[in-house]
Amino acid sequence: MQQVTPPAPRRIETRCCVVGGGPAGMVLGLLLARAGVDVTVLEKHADFLRDFRGDTVHPSTLQAMHELGMLDDLLKLPHGEARQVEGQIGDHRFVLADFRRLTTRCKFIAFMPQWDFLNLIAAKASKYPEFRLAMRTAATGLLETEGRVAGVTAASPDGPLEIRADVVVACDGRYSTIRDAAGFVPQKFGAPMDVLWFRLSRREGDGTDPAGRFDAGRIFIMINRGDHWQCGYVIAKGSIAAIHARGLDAFRADVGRLAPILADRVNEIASFHDVSLLSVAVDRLPVWHRPGLLCIGDAAHAMSPVGGVGINLAVQDAIAAANILAEPLRERRVTEADLVRVQKRREFPARVTQRAQVAIQARVIGKVLSGDVALELPWPVRLLTKMPILRTIPAYLLGIGVRPEHVRTRDRH
């Protein structure tokens, strides 16, 4: 029997190969191309349309879009604007954060489907001749030369592919193929919860601001997506089997009790197939780099959904990486010391944010989910209620974050 010889992989040469077309990868690709660096972004899916992806665009990211001259185009897309974040513990409602006193260009969180944000970034980046976006192209491994990462192997619709690059940047998320191929093992910090995501229709009179409710054993989140609510039902880690065992009617009834305004539409959850499970993990790489390779975003530090800040940290990582690497990449003089600078710049914000998330998980979320907490307003929340001006502090931490980045690269076109 005659053996069939597999086709030789096609070969692409680029200065920077970015693996993953999420917020970190697409923003980095745009910034590098804008700075005159030849860049190839690999995205394994055919489009950016993924339901229940995070869709919060925080003031820090909106500020970056302003610095890039893209803010007006971004805000022309369908979106909601939250100028404050509300919460409810038992029967007590309160305002947790008020963004209206921030000094940024936009004093709100924008809520828009992430695919709209990514499509806009892709459209802007495609105007630069240095930018190449390869859809339906999945990185499968690393190419190495003399102990240095020299590119990636990939599977594409046209067959196997080799992308040779001066630097590979892994932006492929918390289950990063590139991170695993490099032998990087993240330190895990644990999480007491998982999140069930689903959607219910939104009606006039429902309100617009995002809200969260804490009840004994349950936490419920509502995010305005225009014509529907993106709902998050937070459950104890590993308890999904028990939820299924109780049955769909019991689940619907729980949703109706936690969000009374939605009680008349819970039958829109036709089956548990309409409910997506997000397994929450918080982890961080001790080292984000090796010669020729850098990890950023969730590939370097997977965030908890607490605060919804993961996307914005990823974008901040991308801005910092572009600020530091654009000139060395353009001049083909990148060293590992440059990659070290990126980690040094971004590790501190990741550490501080994760430390706060883990503390909230342990001291609040874990206790609420176990029922081991009195449903009374904690003293910091009571203080925010008595002194509304203090709501700017959580607004800054949520909306701007630790060590915000600004676009330093210049447009060379």
C-alpha positions in Angstrom: 0.0 0.0 0.0 1.4 3.3 -1.0 2.1 5.7 1.8 0.7 9.3 1.6 3.3 11.9 2.4 1.8 14.7 4.5 2.2 18.1 2.9 5.1 20.2 4.0 4.0 23.0 6.3 3.7 26.4 4.8 6.0 29.0 6.3 5.4 32.6 7.4 8.0 35.0 8.6 7.0 37.8 11.1 8.5 39.9 13.8 5.9 39.0 16.4 3.5 36.1 16.5 0.6 36.7 18.9 -1.3 33.6 19.8 -5.0 34.2 20.7 -7.4 36.8 19.3 -8.9 37.9 22.6 -8.7 41.4 24.1 -5.0 41.1 24.9 -4.0 39.6 21.6 -6.0 41.9 19.4 -5.0 45.1 21.2 -1.3 44.1 21.1 -1.6 43.3 17.4 -3.1 46.7 16.7 -0.5 48.6 18.8 2.4 46.8 17.2 1.2 47.2 13.7 0.5 50.9 14.3 4.1 51.2 15.5 5.4 49.7 12.3 6.0 46.2 13.6 5.1 43.2 11.4 2.7 41.1 13.5 0.7 38.0 12.9 -2.3 37.2 15.2 -3.6 33.6 15.3 -7.2 33.0 16.3 -8.4 29.4 16.4 -12.1 30.2 15.8 -13.8 31.4 12.6 -15.1 34.5 14.4 -15.1 36.3 17.7 -18.7 35.3 18.5 -18.6 33.6 21.9 -21.5 33.9 24.3 -21.0 34.7 27.9 -17.6 36.2 27.4 -16.9 39.1 29.7 -18.3 42.3 28.2 -17.2 45.0 30.6 -15.1 47.8 29.1 -13.8 49.7 32.0 -12.8 53.4 32.2 -9.1 52.5 31.9 -9.7 50.7 28.6 -12.0 53.5 27.3 -9.2 55.9 28.1 -6.8 53.8 26.0 -9.3 53.9 23.1 -9.5 57.7 23.5 -5.7 57.8 23.3 -5.8 55.8 20.1 -8.5 58.0 18.5 -11.0 55.1 18.6 -13.3 56.1 21.4 -16.0 57.7 19.2 -16.2 54.7 16.9 -16.3 52.3 20.0 -19.2 54.2 21.6 -21.2 54.2 18.3 -21.5 50.4 18.8 -24.6 49.2 20.8 -23.7 49.4 24.4 -24.9 50.2 27.9 -23.3 52.6 30.4 -23.1 52.0 34.1 -22.2 55.0 36.2 -22.5 53.2 39.4 -22.5 49.6 40.7 -25.3 48.5 43.0 -25.5 45.6 45.3 -27.9 43.9 47.6 -27.2 41.9 50.8 -30.4 40.2 52.0 -33.0 43.0 51.8 -30.5 45.8 52.0 -29.7 47.6 48.8 -26.6 49.9 48.4 -24.3 51.6 45.9 -20.9 50.1 45.9 -19.1 52.3 43.4 -19.8 55.6 41.7 -17.7 56.3 38.6 -18.9 59.9 38.1 -16.1 61.4 40.1 -13.3 59.7 38.2 -10.9 62.0 36.3 -10.9 59.8 33.1 -12.4 60.7 29.8 -15.3 58.2 30.4 -16.9 58.1 33.8 -18.7 54.8 33.3 -18.3 51.2 32.5 -19.4 50.3 29.0 -21.2 47.0 28.5 -21.0 45.6 25.0 -20.7 42.2 23.5 -17.0 41.4 23.5 -17.2 40.3 19.8 -18.2 43.9 18.9 -15.2 45.3 20.7 -12.9 42.7 19.0 -14.4 43.2 15.5 -13.7 47.0 15.9 -10.1 46.3 16.9 -9.6 43.9 14.0 -11.1 46.5 11.5 -8.8 49.2 12.7 -5.7 47.0 12.8 -6.4 45.6 9.3 -5.7 49.1 7.8 -2.0 48.7 8.7 0.0 46.7 6.2 2.1 45.2 9.0 -1.0 43.4 10.5 -2.1 39.9 9.6 -5.0 38.1 11.3 -5.2 34.3 10.7 -8.6 33.0 11.7 -9.4 29.3 12.1 -5.7 28.9 12.8 -4.8 27.1 16.1 -1.3 27.1 17.5 -0.2 23.5 18.2 3.3 23.9 19.5 6.5 25.9 19.7 9.5 26.1 17.3 12.8 26.3 19.0 16.3 27.1 17.8 19.3 26.8 20.1 17.3 27.0 23.3 15.3 30.0 22.1 11.6 30.1 21.0 11.7 30.9 17.3 8.0 30.6 16.4 5.0 28.3 16.5 3.5 25.4 14.6 -0.2 25.7 13.7 -3.1 24.0 12.1 -4.9 26.1 9.5 -7.7 25.5 7.0 -5.0 25.2 4.3 -3.0 22.6 6.2 0.0 22.7 8.6 1.7 26.0 9.1 5.0 27.3 10.6 5.2 30.9 11.8 8.8 32.0 12.4 9.0 35.0 14.7 11.5 37.0 16.7 9.0 36.9 19.7 5.9 34.8 20.4 3.4 36.3 22.8 0.9 33.9 24.3 -2.5 35.5 24.7 -4.5 32.3 24.5 -6.2 32.3 27.9 -6.2 30.4 31.0 -5.9 27.1 29.2 -3.0 28.3 27.0 -1.6 25.8 24.6 1.6 27.8 24.3 2.0 28.1 28.0 1.8 24.3 28.3 4.1 23.8 25.4 6.7 26.0 27.1 6.4 23.9 30.3 5.2 26.8 32.4 3.2 25.7 35.4 1.0 28.4 37.2 0.7 28.7 40.9 -3.0 28.1 41.8 -4.8 30.1 44.5 -8.1 28.4 44.4 -11.7 29.7 44.2 -14.7 28.6 46.2 -17.2 29.1 43.4 -18.3 28.4 39.9 -20.7 30.6 37.9 -23.7 29.5 35.9 -24.3 32.0 33.0 -27.5 32.3 31.1 -29.7 35.0 29.5 -33.2 36.3 30.2 -35.0 39.0 28.2 -34.8 42.6 29.4 -37.9 44.8 29.4 -38.5 48.5 29.7 -38.7 49.4 33.4 -36.2 46.8 34.5 -33.5 49.4 35.1 -30.1 49.6 33.4 -27.3 49.4 36.0 -25.5 46.1 36.8 -26.5 44.6 40.2 -25.5 41.8 42.5 -27.5 40.2 45.2 -26.1 38.2 48.1 -28.4 35.8 50.0 -27.6 32.9 52.3 -26.1 30.2 50.1 -26.6 32.2 46.9 -25.2 35.1 44.9 -26.9 36.4 41.7 -25.5 38.9 39.2 -27.4 40.8 36.4 -25.6 42.6 33.6 -27.5 44.7 31.1 -26.9 43.7 27.5 -29.5 45.8 25.9 -32.3 43.5 24.9 -31.4 40.9 27.5 -29.8 40.4 30.9 -26.7 38.3 31.2 -27.3 36.5 34.5 -24.7 34.9 36.7 -25.8 32.5 39.3 -22.8 31.9 41.6 -22.6 28.4 43.1 -20.2 26.6 45.4 -17.3 25.0 43.6 -18.2 21.6 42.3 -21.9 21.8 43.2 -23.3 21.7 39.6 -24.3 18.0 40.0 -26.5 19.0 43.0 -28.1 21.8 41.0 -29.0 19.4 38.2 -30.3 16.8 40.6 -32.7 19.3 42.1 -34.1 19.9 38.7 -34.9 22.7 36.3 -38.0 23.9 38.0 -36.1 24.4 41.3 -33.4 26.3 39.5 -36.0 28.6 37.9 -37.7 29.2 41.2 -34.3 30.1 42.8 -33.7 32.6 40.0 -37.2 34.1 40.5 -36.6 34.5 44.3 -33.2 36.1 43.8 -34.3 38.5 41.0 -38.1 39.1 41.4 -38.2 41.3 38.3 -37.2 38.3 36.3 -39.7 35.8 37.9 -42.2 36.1 35.1 -39.7 35.1 32.4 -37.7 32.3 34.0 -39.4 29.8 31.7 -37.1 31.2 29.0 -34.5 28.8 30.5 -35.9 25.9 28.5 -33.3 23.4 29.7 -29.9 23.2 31.4 -28.5 23.4 27.9 -29.3 27.1 28.1 -27.0 27.4 31.2 -23.2 27.6 30.7 -20.8 26.6 33.5 -17.8 28.8 34.1 -15.3 27.0 36.2 -13.6 29.8 38.2 -9.8 29.6 38.7 -7.3 32.1 40.0 -3.6 31.4 39.1 -0.4 33.1 38.1 2.9 32.1 36.5 6.0 32.7 38.6 7.9 33.5 35.4 6.1 34.8 32.3 8.9 34.5 29.8 11.8 32.6 28.3 14.0 33.6 25.4 11.7 34.5 22.5 8.4 33.9 24.4 6.2 36.1 26.6 2.8 35.3 28.3 0.3 38.0 29.1 -3.3 38.3 30.1 -5.0 35.1 31.4 -2.1 33.0 30.0 0.0 34.7 32.7 -2.6 35.3 35.4 -6.1 33.9 35.3 -8.4 36.2 37.2 -11.5 35.6 39.2 -14.7 37.2 37.8 -14.9 39.3 41.0 -15.0 42.9 39.8 -15.1 41.9 36.2 -11.6 43.3 35.7 -9.9 40.4 33.8 -10.5 41.9 30.3 -9.1 45.3 31.4 -6.0 43.8 33.0 -5.4 41.9 29.8 -5.7 45.1 27.8 -3.3 46.9 30.2 -0.8 44.0 29.8 -1.1 44.5 26.0 -0.5 48.2 26.2 2.6 47.8 28.5 4.0 45.0 26.2 3.6 47.3 23.2 5.2 50.2 24.9 8.2 48.2 25.9 8.6 45.9 22.9 7.6 47.9 19.8 11.0 49.6 19.2 13.1 46.5 19.9 10.9 44.4 17.7 10.9 47.0 14.9 14.7 47.1 15.0 15.1 43.4 15.6 17.0 43.7 18.8 14.7 42.1 21.4 16.4 40.4 24.3 14.9 38.5 27.2 15.7 41.5 29.3 12.9 43.3 27.4 10.5 40.5 28.2 11.5 40.7 31.9 10.6 44.4 31.8 7.1 43.5 30.8 6.6 41.1 33.7 8.1 43.6 36.1 5.7 46.2 34.9 2.6 44.1 35.0 3.2 41.5 37.8 2.5 44.0 40.6 -1.0 44.9 39.3 -1.8 41.3 38.8 -0.6 40.3 42.3 -2.5 43.1 44.0 -5.7 42.4 42.1 -5.6 38.7 42.7 -4.8 39.2 46.3 -7.9 41.3 46.7 -10.0 38.8 44.7 -8.8 35.9 46.8 -9.6 37.8 50.0 -13.1 38.7 48.8 -13.6 35.1 47.8 -12.6 33.8 51.2 -14.1 36.4 53.5 -17.3 37.1 51.6 -18.2 34.8 48.7 -17.2 31.5 50.4 -19.1 32.4 53.6 -22.2 33.5 51.7 -22.2 30.3 49.6 -21.8 28.2 52.7 -24.6 30.1 54.5 -22.1 30.9 57.3 -22.7 34.7 57.3 -25.2 37.1 58.8 -27.0 39.0 56.0 -26.1 42.4 57.4 -24.3 45.2 55.7 -20.5 45.0 56.5 -19.1 48.1 58.1 -17.3 49.3 54.9 -20.6 49.2 53.0 -22.3 51.1 55.8 -19.6 53.7 55.6 -20.1 54.0 51.8 -23.8 54.5 52.5 -23.2 57.3 55.1 -20.4 59.0 53.1 -21.2 58.7 49.4 -18.0 60.5 48.4 -16.1 57.4 49.5 -17.7 55.4 46.7 -15.0 56.9 44.4 -12.4 54.6 46.0 -14.0 51.3 44.9 -14.9 53.0 41.6 -11.2 53.8 41.1 -10.1 50.3 42.0 -12.7 48.7 39.7 -12.6 51.2 36.9 -8.9 52.3 36.7 -7.1 49.6 38.7 -3.5 49.4 39.9 -0.9 51.0 37.7 -3.0 52.0 34.7 -1.2 52.0 31.4 -1.2 54.7 28.7 -0.4 54.3 25.0 3.2 55.5 24.5 3.8 54.0 21.1 3.4 56.4 18.1 1.6 55.8 14.9 4.2 55.5 12.2 1.8 55.7 9.3 
